[in-house]
Amino acid sequence: MSQGPRSGLAAVSSALLAMSRHLEMRDVLKTIVASARELLDAQYAALGVPDDHGGFAQFVVDGVSDAQWRAIGPLPRQHGILAAMLHEAKAERLADVRKDPRFEGWPSAHPDLVDFLGLPIRDGDEVIGALFLANKNCPKPQGSCGFTQEDEELLSILAQHAAIALTNARLYERSRELTIAEERSRLAHELHDAVSQKLFSLRLTAQAAAALVDRDPARAKGELHQVASLAAEAVDELRAAVVELRPAALDEDGLIATLRTQTRVLDRAHTARVTFTSNGFRALPAAQEEALLRVAQEALHNALRHSGADRVEVTVDRRGNGAVLRVTDDGGGFDPTAVRRAGRHLGLVSMRDRASGVGGTLTVESAPGKGTTIEMEVPGG
């Protein structure tokens, strides 16, 4: 680097110290990217953490404004140079990334990248991320890369420590999840006790009212008022618990990552193939994201437990300012009108209530032998 070895080592030291100050995964990613861009004096930097479905669970950039990032669109897929970083697990230093045979283009709003340096982030044999830098701020002779061998070595040092920081962040999140799970279990026990007591009191009061109806209507009326009061208290207890038991993963990771994780777990646990895809989704108000998640969970439960499906597909796509969720299976299907007449609901009533509660709509398409599609649309914020 033009600054010389001493300045270079000082910059590396500053970057490593910055990374060690954070435990939250998102903060760690942002710090790594910003440190890499500053350390190598590049115009752009990015770090991608892969998921298990050919995309990125998280992708953080530095040097691009929020407005530019929104204009670029959905997270990139693992293709071209990005895939090379993750699957070939070796450094790439290019004079012009656009001329590489693996280059597959980028969205129209994407900044123009020329010289390029990329390096995988590894934890043992596992590639847990990939770090990219582009457009070195220096004079570049025709056809040569602004990034040097020394830059690559410095980035390699940074990547090794980034692996430690990412691993620590993962461990921190897992320990926090365990703590949250314990707290949720405690709340569930408290909820059970509180609501059980209320319902027991409500039952006794209702029985007393029934016994008094004929011989003392005035007292029976008072007991019925007490029934109404106890029922209202039970509802309040339930509502408070629902707020406290809001899925922790949804708060931390957002709807898409939470659904991706849950469908991956279900795919492993059931013989049916369970898949998840998303296109162009933008974050929604918390109540809408929770409603979408709950409806998806209910629809998945029905498909996997009752339909006999071989394949269940979950998709979440952007629609205007909102989103549309679809859960489709190739199972036995059913007649929705016959289900209503028989007094069986398969969770459809609660799903409709959740949809309407956030200003959305729910539609059900099914017929015997034709599979089922549950679709929920919400308008956005």
C-alpha positions, 0 to 999 in steps of 0.5 A: 500500500502507498501508506507504507508497512507501518501505516498499513499495520496500524490500519489493520489493527484499527480494523480488528479492534473495531470488529471485536467491539460488536456481538450483534451479527448485523453490526459485525457485518457492517464493521467488517465491510467498512473496515475493509473498504477503508483499509484498502481505499476502495470505492465499494465493499460488500460482504455476503453470508450464504443461505442454503438455497442459492442466495444470501441470508445477509448481504451488506454493502459500504459505499452505496447510499440507502437510495441506491441500494433500494433502487438496485432491488432484491439481494443477489443470487449466488452466481458469477464471481459471487459464486466463485468466492463461495464455491471455489474458495479462493481469492479473485483479483481482476483488472476488470470484473466485467470482462471475466467469463463468469460475469453475468451482469447486474441490475441497471441501478447497480454502480459500475465496478471495474477492478475487483478483489474478492476473498472467501471468509472461512471457518475451518473447511466451511465458507461462511461468507465472502468479502468483495472490494471494487474500484481501488482509489488509485491511478491504474495503468491500462488493463491493470488491477488497482488492487495489489498482492499486498492488498490481497494479503491484508484482506486475507488477514482481515478475512481470518479475523472476520471469520472469528468475529462472525463465529463469535456473533453466531455463538452470541445469537445462539446463546441469546436464542436459548435465553429467549426460549427459556423465557418463552417457556416461563411465560407459557407456564405463567399464561397457563396458570393465569388463564386456567385460574380465570377460566375455572372461576368463570366456570364456577360463576356460570354454574352459580348463575344457572342455579339462580336463574329460576329462584333469584333472577336478580342475583343470577344477573349479577353472576352473569355480569361477573362472568362477562368480567372474568371473560374479559380478563381472560382475553386481556391475559391472552392478548398480553401473552401474544404480544410477549410471545411474538416470535423472537426470530421475526424481531431479529431476522425479519419475515423472509429469513424466519420463513426460510429457516422454518421451511428448511427445518420442516423439509428435514422433518417431513417426507414431503419436500418443503421449499421457500422462495421470495422475490422483491419483498420489502420490510412491512409493519411488524403486525403484518409480518407477524400475521403473514408468518402465523398464516404461513405456519397454519397453512404449512401445518395443514399441508404437512399433517392432513393433505398427504402432499409430496411437495409444499411450496411457500412463496412471498412476493412483493405486490405494490407497497405490500406483499402476497404469501402463497402456500401451495401443496399437491395433496388430496385437497378438499371442498371448502364449502363442505368443510364449512358445512361440517363445522370443521375449519382447518384453521381457516377462520383464524387465518382469515381473522389474522388477515383481516386484522392487518387490513389484508385478505385471504383466499383458499383454492382447493378441490378434492384431488387438486391440492390446495393454495392458501393466499394472503395479501397485505397492503403494506405500511 
